Amino acid sequence: MLIIGIAGGTGCGKTTVVNQILTELPEGEVGVISQDSYYKDTSHLSYEERIKINFDHPRSIDFDLLEQHLKELREGKDIAQPVYSFIKHNRTGDTVLTHPRKVMIVEGILILTHPELRDLFDIKIFVHADSDERLIRRLKRDITERGRDLDEVLSRYQTTLKPMHQQFIEPTKEFADIIIPNNKYNTVAIDIVKTIINQRLV
C-alpha cells in the first residue's frame, strides 16, 4: 500500500488536487481519508463550548486514532472512519466502513504536523496558494456549505486561522517531498505525482 499525505492551508485547493489525482488512477485502487473526520469527540461539551474550540490547532485532532487506522489499513484490515459534522462541531456517531486500497490518500491542513503520522506517508505533498486566494475560498465554502455568516468567518480567520496557519501549517512545507502551487491548475505537478504513484503500483 502506498500512503500519500496532502497538506496545505485552509482553502488552498487540497480537494482539487486530490480529485485530479483520483481521475488519473484506476477506479477502485484509491481511497481517501480526510483529517476532518478525526476531530476529537466533543460530546461532553455544550454547543456553546464547542464553537469556541480552536479547530486549527493540532490538539483538536485525534492523531492516535488516525495513525492506528492507517496502520490497520496497511495490514489489510477494514476501518470504521468517524463522520464529523461541521454544523454541530462534533462527530455524528456514524462511521464509514473504509477498505484498504493500493493507494490511500490522507488530506488535511495539520497532517504534516504530527511526526508519527508523517512517518507513515510514502509521499508528502504540500499544496500552496496565496493567503488572499485561500481566504476567498474559505469564505465561499463556509457560507454556502457550512451555514456560517460573513462576520463569523472573517473573525475566525483573523483570530484563529491566520495565526494557526503561520504557527503550525506553513512550517510543515519543509517536510514535503513535493510543493504544488495551486493558484491555477498545475498539470506538471499532478503529472509528476501520477508518475510516481504508477511506478510504485507496478
N, C-alpha and C positions, 0 to 999 in steps of 0.2 A: 504493500500500500504506500502510495505517495501522498504525504500531507503537506498542503500549501497554506501558509498563513498570509492573509491580505489585510494590511492595516492602513491607517491614514486618518486624518481628522474628520470630524463630522461634516457631512455634505461634500466630501472630496470626490465622490464617484466610485466608491468601492463596489457597490452593487452593479454598476455599469460594467466595470472591469470583470467581475465575476461572470456576468451574463455573456460577455464577449468570449470568455474562456469556455464557458459551457457550450456555446454554439459551435465551437471548433472541435469539440471532442465527441466521441461516440456516446449516444444516449444510453443511460443505464450504468455507465462506468464512472460517473462523477456524482459525489454527494456534497451538500453544502451545510455547514453548521454556522449559525450566527452567534457571536458573543452575546448579543442581546437576550438570547434565550437563557443565559446563565447569570442574569442579575440575581442577587441573593433574594431568597424568600423573605418578604417583609410583612407576612400575615399578622405578626404580633404587634404591628404598628397601626395607628389610625390613618385614615386617608390624609388628614391634615399633616401628620408627621411624615408620611411617605413622600408628599410632594416637596418636602424640604431636603430630601436626601440628595447628596451630590452624586449623580449617576455617571459623572465623567471622571470620577476618582477610581483608581484600581481597586480600592477596598470594596467597591459596590459589586464587584464580580465574584462569583463562586468559582474561582480558578481551580480549586481542588476537584470539583465535580467535572469541570470541562476537561481537565487533564486525565482524570480517571476514565471518562467516556472515550477520549481519543485512544487511550491505551487498550481499552476493551475492543474498540473497532479494529485496531491494528491486530488484535488477537483473533479477529474473525467473529466477534460477538455482536449481536444487536444491542442498541441502547435505547432508553426512553428519554428523548430530548425534552426538556421542560418547554412549556409555552408561556410567554410573557405578554402581559397587556400594558401598553403604554398609556392607556386611558385610566386604568386602575392603579398604575405604578406598582404592579405586583405580578407574580406568577398566577396563572389561572387555575392551576391544579391539574390541568390536562397535560398529556405528554404526546410526543410524536415518535412512533417507532421508526428508528433510523437504522438502515442496514449498512454493513461495511461495503465500500466500493474500492475500485482500483485507485481512484483519486478522491481524497477528501479535502475540500476547501473550507478553511475556517476564516471567517471575516469578522472584523470588529476594530473599533478605534484603539482598544487597550491591549490587544492580544500580544504585542511585542514587548509589553512592559514586564511580563512575568517570566523570569529566567527558565523555570522548569517547563513551562508551556512552550516557550521559544525553542527549547532543545528538541521538541517533538516535531518541529517543522522541517521538512526537507528543503523547501524553498520559501523564503521570506520576501514578501513584496510590500512596498510602501507606495500608496497612491497619493500623489501631491497635487493640490490645487490651491490657488491663492486665496487668502482669507476672505476677500470680498465675495468671490465666487461661492465659497463654502457657506457664508452667511446667507446669501440669496437662496441657495438650495435648501438650507435648513429652514428658513422662513416659509418657503413654499410647502415643504413637506409637513412641518409641524402644524401649520394652519389647516391644510387640506386633509391630511391623513390622521392627525392625532388630536384634533379638536382644540388646539391652543389658540390664544389670541395674540395679536402683534406685540403688545406691551410685554406679555409674559415671555415670549420667545426672545425679544431683544434684551430684557432684563436678565434672563438666564444666560444669554450669550455673553453679556458684559461681566456678570458676576462669577460665572462658573465655566462656561465652555471655553472662552478665550484663555483665561489663566491656566485651566487644566490642560489645554492643548499645548501651551508653551512649556508647562512644567513636566508633563508626562508623555505626550504623544509625539510632538516634534522631535525630541531627543532620540526616539526609537528608530529614526531613519538610519542611524549608524549600524543597526543590526540587520538592515535589509540587504538582500542579495541583488534586488532589482528595485529601482525607484521609477515609477511611471508618472510622468507629468500628465494630468488629466484635465487640463483646461480645454482640450479638444480631443477628438478621437485619435488615439495613438496606436496606429496599426503596427508599427515596427515593434514596439514593446510587447504587444499582445502576441505577435508572431514569434518573438523570442521565447516567451513563456510557453506557447503552444509547442514549439520545437523541443524545448527541454522536457516537457511532460511526455511527448510522444517518444522521445529517446528512452525515458525512464520506464515507459509502459511496455517497450519491446521485450 
